[in-house]
Amino acid sequence: MVKYVIITGGVLSSVGKGTIAASTGLLLKSMNYSVTLIKIDPYLNVDAGTMNPYMHGEVYVTEDGGETDLDLGHYERFVDITMSKYNNITAGKVYFEVIRKERAGEYLGQTVQIIPHVTNQIKDMIRDAQKHSGAEIVIIEIGGTVGDIEGLPFLEATRELALEEGNVAFIHVALIEHLKATGELKTKPLQHSVQELRRIGIQPHIIVARSEIPLDEETKRKVALYTNLRPEHVFSSYDVDLVYEVPLILKLQGYDKALTQKLGIEYRSPDTSKWEDFVRRVKNAGRTVRIALVGKYTKLKDSYLSIKEAIIHASAHLGLKTEISWIEAENLETDENALNVLSSYNGIIVLPGFGARGAEGKIKAIKLARENNLSFLGICFGLQLSVVEFARNVVGLKNANSTEIDPNTLHPVVTILDDQKSVKEVGGTMRLGAQKIILKPGTLAYRLYGTDVVYERHRHRYEVNPKYVDLLQKHGMVISGVSDKGLVEFIEFPDHKFFLATQAHPEFKSRPLKPSPVFIGFLKAAAGL
């Protein structure tokens, strides 16, 4: 029988439900149970693909090309499993399918309602995700907070799922405020969010209290009393420097034992030794390396969450302490001092990001790295602008550009290919998900991966224009990786310390115990190892 763990949130959003879900998955997998995770987002977007990163953080791309919530990245990194587009359910997807069925006459003249039609569709999608994965345990994180009007159908659907399936554990994650003026931990907001859950028919089996400091025993007893639980089923998730510590903190409190008890499954002591070693390596890192990340959404660090985490993974592997500075690309366009400061870093990463804003600042950063032999990594748009910079400043095509930035450029070295232009739907022209990349032997890219064929995830619309490839190569640019259709995937300069740009997003496949070869190579060069 399939088991379900339902994770809800209270008081306010962004209290760490995704981390608790991922930590739960890690602990269960460490007991040799097969798990999958589902993120439910109550917004009406069909997926996260068209959302501004400032609104919702990065768009995480799955192996099969799903544009999903960033929490799926947490799941993959913690649990080391491959997510699918089936693992992100949005209200948009649900209602889209319900309306499609109604228009097709599949409801046989019924009055289509939230209950049972929408809630049945939600349950069907949950079960489809489980079948797709074949997992024994399904962990479901419901986005938002209890009481949000858009989240009510999803809470009702999970209430029904518990009745139909049995052996469902409800975990409620809610904030406990620490009043510094008095030193008190205030539990009343958490109590109210649990009351709201119980009002709609859900009694949490486990409470995870998020707070700045660990809960004392008195506070745990108070939470337990007012939420109808035993104190040993109340757990503390307090602020830590490293998010990867959370599953170990929960394990120390007996969270794994309480969870298996509620699910009615055998408790097996989780083997987290490799995870503990990774955490130790991050916290006890030695040599410091300074890296500048140049992008257009740097005011919200979650816009580039997977890149930040990939740097942590590679740093731990190399025993480095990496100091990251977020550089707003627009500032480089007008502030010469900001450009001079950039030259003091050990390495530069030019980040992804659609659109013209900040593009000229990124191009200046690329030119600085190329001419001053600074370790450089360009990701997605970073590759495209590296081609533009080279075409302008080395090849001599002064007006070279991407047609994304200037549709009328005289030298469209980056453009949408002809076979994509007829597609009208947003996202329809994009290359999404894992794509085959053929690496050229003897190149930096080949040495990093140690093989001639790799699969990395993509999310882009514009390509390096094939009409300019020979000219670029003639002037010294090495095309070190191509797609099976011959499209440019990696570029590099052999006489440079480390200059690599990729059309792919290698950060999406980086794991704490399996760092991306690209990030390892970049940091190794930046640190002079």
C-alpha positions in Angstrom: 0.0 0.0 0.0 1.3 3.5 -1.0 1.9 5.8 2.0 1.4 9.6 1.8 3.0 12.4 3.8 1.1 15.7 3.5 3.0 18.9 4.5 1.0 22.1 5.1 2.1 25.5 6.2 0.7 28.1 8.6 1.1 31.7 9.7 3.0 32.9 6.7 4.6 31.5 3.5 8.3 30.7 3.0 8.8 29.2 6.5 10.7 26.3 5.0 8.1 23.7 4.0 10.2 22.7 1.0 13.2 22.1 3.2 11.1 20.0 5.6 9.6 18.0 2.7 13.1 17.4 1.2 14.5 16.5 4.6 11.7 14.0 5.1 12.4 12.5 1.7 16.1 12.2 2.6 15.5 10.5 5.9 13.0 8.0 4.4 15.3 7.2 1.5 18.1 6.7 4.0 15.9 3.9 5.5 15.8 2.3 2.0 12.3 3.3 1.2 11.5 4.5 -2.3 10.1 8.0 -2.3 8.8 10.7 -4.6 7.8 14.3 -3.8 5.0 16.5 -5.2 4.8 20.3 -4.9 1.3 21.7 -5.1 1.1 25.4 -6.1 -2.3 26.9 -5.8 -1.7 29.7 -8.4 -3.6 29.7 -11.7 -0.4 29.6 -13.9 -0.2 26.3 -15.6 3.5 26.2 -14.7 6.2 28.5 -13.5 7.7 29.1 -16.9 6.2 32.5 -17.5 6.7 33.9 -14.0 9.1 36.6 -13.2 11.9 35.4 -10.9 11.2 38.3 -8.5 7.7 36.9 -8.1 8.6 33.3 -7.4 12.3 32.7 -7.5 14.0 30.6 -10.1 12.2 28.3 -12.6 13.5 24.8 -12.0 13.7 22.6 -15.1 13.2 18.9 -14.8 14.8 16.2 -16.9 11.7 15.8 -19.0 11.4 19.5 -19.7 8.9 20.7 -17.0 9.2 24.3 -15.9 8.5 24.0 -12.2 8.7 25.5 -8.7 12.1 25.8 -7.2 11.2 23.4 -4.4 11.6 20.6 -6.9 15.3 21.6 -6.9 15.4 21.1 -3.1 13.8 17.6 -3.5 16.3 16.5 -6.1 19.3 17.9 -4.2 18.4 16.4 -0.9 16.9 13.0 -2.0 19.1 12.5 -5.2 16.1 11.4 -7.3 15.0 12.7 -10.7 11.8 14.8 -10.6 9.3 15.0 -13.5 6.8 17.5 -14.7 4.2 15.3 -13.0 5.8 16.3 -9.6 4.5 19.8 -9.8 0.7 20.3 -9.7 -0.7 23.8 -10.1 -4.2 25.1 -9.8 -3.8 26.1 -13.5 -3.1 22.5 -14.5 -6.0 21.2 -12.5 -8.6 23.7 -13.7 -7.3 23.4 -17.3 -7.9 19.6 -17.2 -11.3 19.9 -15.6 -12.5 22.4 -18.2 -11.1 20.3 -21.0 -13.0 17.3 -19.7 -16.2 19.4 -19.4 -15.9 20.7 -23.0 -15.3 17.1 -24.2 -18.5 15.9 -22.5 -16.7 13.6 -20.1 -18.8 14.7 -17.1 -22.0 13.5 -18.9 -24.1 16.6 -18.3 -23.2 17.0 -14.6 -23.0 20.4 -12.9 -19.2 20.7 -12.6 -18.2 21.8 -9.1 -15.1 22.2 -6.8 -16.3 19.1 -4.9 -16.2 16.5 -6.3 -14.8 17.3 -9.8 -11.9 19.6 -8.9 -10.9 17.6 -5.8 -11.1 14.3 -7.8 -8.9 15.8 -10.5 -6.3 16.8 -7.8 -6.3 13.2 -6.4 -6.0 11.7 -9.9 -2.9 13.9 -10.5 -1.4 12.9 -7.2 -1.9 9.2 -8.0 -0.6 9.6 -11.5 2.6 11.1 -10.1 3.0 8.1 -7.8 2.4 5.7 -10.7 4.9 7.5 -12.8 7.6 7.1 -10.1 6.6 3.8 -8.6 7.4 5.1 -5.2 6.3 3.5 -1.9 6.0 6.8 -0.2 4.7 10.1 -1.7 5.5 13.3 0.1 3.2 16.2 -0.9 3.9 19.8 -0.1 1.0 22.2 -0.4 2.2 25.7 -1.2 0.9 28.8 0.6 -0.7 28.8 4.0 -3.7 27.3 5.6 -6.7 29.7 5.1 -5.6 30.9 1.6 -8.8 30.7 -0.5 -7.0 29.2 -3.5 -5.5 26.4 -1.4 -8.8 25.1 0.1 -9.6 22.6 -2.8 -6.1 21.1 -2.3 -6.5 20.7 1.4 -10.0 19.2 0.9 -8.5 16.8 -1.7 -5.8 15.6 0.7 -8.5 15.2 3.5 -10.4 12.9 1.1 -7.2 11.1 0.1 -6.6 10.3 3.7 -10.0 8.8 4.0 -9.7 6.7 0.9 -6.1 5.6 1.2 -5.4 5.4 5.0 -1.9 5.6 6.4 -1.5 9.3 5.6 0.6 11.5 7.9 -0.2 15.2 8.1 2.7 17.4 9.0 2.1 21.1 9.7 5.0 23.6 9.5 4.3 26.9 11.2 6.2 29.9 12.6 6.8 30.5 16.2 7.9 34.1 16.7 10.8 34.9 19.0 10.2 38.2 20.7 13.7 39.5 21.4 12.6 42.3 23.7 11.2 39.7 26.2 12.9 36.5 25.1 9.5 34.8 24.7 8.6 32.3 22.0 5.0 33.1 21.0 2.9 30.1 20.0 -0.5 31.7 19.4 -0.2 32.2 15.6 0.7 28.5 15.3 -2.3 27.5 17.4 -4.6 29.5 15.2 -3.3 27.9 12.0 -3.8 24.4 13.4 -7.3 25.4 14.5 -8.0 26.5 10.9 -6.7 23.1 9.7 -8.9 21.2 12.2 -11.9 23.3 11.1 -11.7 21.9 7.6 -11.3 18.4 8.9 -7.5 17.8 9.1 -5.8 17.0 12.4 -2.0 17.3 12.1 -0.1 14.2 13.3 3.3 16.1 13.6 4.1 19.7 14.1 7.4 21.2 12.9 7.8 24.7 14.5 10.0 27.1 12.6 11.8 29.6 14.9 15.0 31.6 15.2 16.1 29.5 18.2 15.5 25.9 19.3 12.2 25.3 21.2 12.5 24.6 24.9 10.6 21.8 26.4 8.0 24.0 28.0 7.1 25.6 24.6 6.9 22.1 23.0 4.5 21.0 25.7 2.4 24.1 25.2 2.2 23.6 21.4 1.3 19.9 21.9 -1.5 20.8 24.4 -3.2 23.3 22.2 -2.8 21.3 19.0 -4.0 18.0 20.4 -0.7 16.2 20.1 1.8 14.5 22.4 5.0 16.6 23.1 7.2 14.0 21.3 5.4 14.8 18.1 6.4 18.5 18.2 9.7 19.2 16.5 11.9 22.3 16.3 13.3 23.6 13.0 15.4 26.5 14.0 17.6 28.9 12.0 20.9 27.3 10.8 23.7 28.6 8.6 23.4 25.7 6.2 20.1 24.4 5.0 21.6 20.9 4.6 21.8 20.6 8.4 18.0 20.5 8.8 17.5 16.7 8.2 20.2 15.9 10.7 18.6 18.3 13.3 15.2 16.6 12.8 16.8 13.1 13.1 18.4 14.0 16.4 15.0 14.9 17.8 13.5 11.6 16.7 11.4 13.0 13.8 12.2 9.9 11.6 10.9 7.5 14.3 7.7 9.5 14.8 7.1 9.6 11.1 7.5 5.8 10.5 5.2 5.2 13.5 2.4 7.5 12.0 2.8 5.8 8.6 2.7 2.3 10.1 6.0 1.3 8.5 9.1 -0.4 9.8 11.7 1.9 11.4 15.1 1.4 10.0 18.0 3.5 11.3 18.8 6.1 8.5 22.3 5.9 7.2 23.2 9.6 6.9 26.9 9.2 7.3 27.8 10.6 3.9 25.4 13.5 4.4 27.0 14.3 7.7 30.4 14.2 6.1 29.3 16.7 3.4 27.9 19.1 6.1 31.2 18.9 8.0 33.2 19.6 4.8 31.1 22.7 4.1 31.3 24.0 7.7 35.1 23.3 8.1 36.2 24.5 4.7 39.7 26.1 4.5 40.9 28.2 1.7 38.7 31.1 0.6 37.9 31.9 -3.0 35.9 35.0 -4.1 33.4 34.6 -6.9 31.3 37.4 -8.5 27.8 36.4 -9.9 26.7 38.9 -12.5 23.0 38.9 -13.2 19.8 40.9 -13.6 17.7 39.4 -10.7 20.4 39.6 -8.0 18.2 41.4 -5.5 16.4 38.1 -4.9 19.0 35.4 -4.4 16.4 32.6 -5.0 16.3 33.7 -8.6 19.6 31.8 -9.0 19.1 29.2 -6.2 20.4 26.2 -8.0 23.6 28.0 -9.1 24.3 29.1 -5.5 23.8 25.5 -4.3 26.0 24.1 -7.1 28.8 26.3 -5.9 28.3 25.0 -2.3 28.5 21.4 -3.6 31.6 21.9 -5.6 33.3 24.0 -2.9 32.7 21.2 -0.4 34.2 18.7 -2.8 37.4 20.9 -3.2 37.6 21.9 0.5 37.0 25.5 -0.4 35.1 28.3 1.4 33.5 30.3 -1.4 32.5 33.9 -0.8 29.8 34.9 -3.3 29.1 38.5 -4.3 25.9 39.3 -6.2 26.6 42.0 -8.9 23.7 43.7 -10.6 24.5 43.7 -14.3 22.9 47.2 -14.9 25.4 48.8 -12.5 28.3 47.7 -14.7 26.9 49.6 -17.7 27.4 53.1 -16.0 29.7 52.6 -13.0 33.3 52.2 -14.1 34.4 51.7 -10.4 32.0 48.7 -10.2 33.8 47.2 -13.2 37.2 47.8 -11.6 36.0 46.1 -8.4 34.9 43.1 -10.5 38.5 42.5 -11.6 39.5 41.8 -8.0 37.5 38.6 -7.8 39.0 35.1 -8.4 36.3 34.2 -10.8 33.2 35.5 -12.6 29.9 33.8 -13.4 27.6 35.5 -15.9 24.1 34.2 -15.0 21.1 33.3 -17.1 18.2 35.7 -17.6 16.0 36.6 -20.6 15.8 40.1 -22.0 17.8 43.2 -22.8 18.0 44.7 -19.3 21.6 44.4 -18.0 22.9 42.7 -21.2 25.5 45.3 -21.9 26.7 45.1 -18.3 27.1 41.3 -18.7 29.0 41.9 -21.9 31.5 44.2 -20.1 32.0 41.6 -17.4 32.7 38.9 -20.1 35.2 41.2 -21.8 36.9 41.9 -18.5 37.3 38.2 -17.7 38.5 37.3 -21.2 41.1 40.1 -21.5 42.4 39.7 -17.9 42.6 35.9 -17.8 40.0 35.6 -14.9 38.3 32.3 -14.4 35.0 32.6 -16.2 31.8 30.6 -16.5 28.9 31.7 -18.7 25.5 29.9 -18.3 22.8 30.0 -21.0 22.4 33.7 -21.8 26.0 33.9 -20.5 27.1 31.8 -23.5 25.1 33.8 -25.9 26.5 37.1 -24.7 30.0 35.6 -24.7 29.5 35.0 -28.4 28.3 38.6 -28.9 31.3 40.0 -27.0 33.8 37.9 -29.0 32.1 38.9 -32.3 32.3 42.5 -31.4 35.7 42.8 -29.8 37.8 40.1 -31.5 36.1 39.3 -34.9 35.4 43.0 -35.4 31.7 42.9 -36.0 31.0 46.1 -34.1 27.2 45.9 -34.3 27.0 42.1 -33.5 24.1 41.3 -31.1 21.4 38.8 -30.3 18.0 39.4 -32.0 16.5 39.1 -28.6 18.2 42.4 -27.7 18.2 44.1 -31.1 15.8 42.5 -33.7 17.4 44.7 -36.4 21.1 44.0 -35.7 23.3 43.8 -38.8 25.1 40.8 -37.4 22.6 38.4 -35.6 25.3 36.1 -34.1 22.5 34.8 -31.7 19.0 34.4 -33.1 15.9 32.3 -33.2 16.2 29.6 -35.9 13.8 29.6 -38.8 12.1 26.3 -37.8 11.1 28.0 -34.4 9.6 31.2 -35.7 6.3 29.8 -36.7 5.5 28.6 -33.1 3.2 31.0 -31.4 2.7 29.6 -27.8 5.0 31.0 -25.2 7.5 28.3 -24.4 6.8 26.5 -27.6 10.1 27.8 -29.2 12.2 26.7 -26.2 14.6 23.8 -25.9 13.6 22.4 -22.5 14.9 19.5 -20.3 17.7 17.1 -20.8 19.4 17.4 -24.2 22.3 15.4 -25.7 25.6 17.2 -26.0 28.5 15.8 -28.0 31.9 17.0 -26.6 35.0 17.5 -28.7 38.0 15.4 -27.5 40.9 17.3 -26.1 38.9 20.3 -25.0 38.3 21.7 -21.5 34.7 20.6 -21.6 35.7 17.0 -22.5 38.3 16.9 -19.7 35.8 18.1 -17.1 33.2 15.5 -18.0 35.7 12.7 -18.9 33.4 11.5 -21.7 32.3 12.5 -25.2 28.5 12.5 -24.7 26.6 14.2 -21.8 23.0 15.2 -21.1 22.4 18.5 -19.5 19.1 20.4 -19.0 18.2 23.4 -21.1 15.8 26.3 -21.0 16.4 28.7 -23.8 14.9 30.0 -27.0 17.8 31.7 -28.9 20.7 29.8 -30.5 24.2 30.8 -31.7 23.6 31.5 -35.4 25.1 28.7 -37.5 25.9 31.2 -40.2 28.6 32.7 -38.0 30.2 29.6 -36.5 33.0 29.2 -39.0 34.0 32.9 -38.6 34.0 32.6 -34.9 36.2 29.5 -35.0 38.5 31.2 -37.5 39.3 33.9 -34.9 40.1 31.4 -32.1 36.8 30.5 -30.4 36.6 26.7 -29.8 33.2 25.1 -30.1 33.8 22.3 -27.6 30.2 20.9 -27.5 27.4 20.6 -30.0 23.9 19.2 -29.9 22.9 16.2 -32.1 21.7 18.8 -34.6 25.0 20.6 -34.6 23.9 23.6 -32.4 26.5 25.2 -30.2 26.4 23.9 -26.6 29.9 24.8 -25.2 32.5 27.4 -26.2 36.0 28.0 -24.7 39.4 29.6 -25.4 42.4 27.2 -25.0 44.9 30.0 -24.2 42.8 31.2 -21.3 43.1 30.1 -17.6 39.5 28.9 -17.6 36.9 30.3 -19.9 33.9 28.1 -20.5 30.4 29.0 -21.5 27.5 26.6 -22.0 24.0 26.9 -23.5 22.9 24.3 -20.8 22.1 24.7 -17.1 24.5 22.3 -15.4 23.4 23.6 -12.0 20.2 21.7 -12.2 21.9 18.3 -12.0 24.4 19.2 -9.2 24.0 17.3 -6.0 25.7 17.7 -2.6 27.3 14.3 -3.0 27.6 14.5 -6.8 28.8 18.0 -7.7 28.6 19.3 -11.3 31.9 18.8 -13.2 31.6 22.3 -14.7 31.4 24.0 -11.2 34.2 21.9 -9.9 36.5 22.9 -12.8 35.6 26.5 -12.5 36.2 26.8 -8.8 39.4 24.7 -9.0 40.8 27.2 -11.6 39.6 30.2 -9.6 41.3 28.9 -6.5 44.5 28.1 -8.4 44.3 24.4 -7.4 
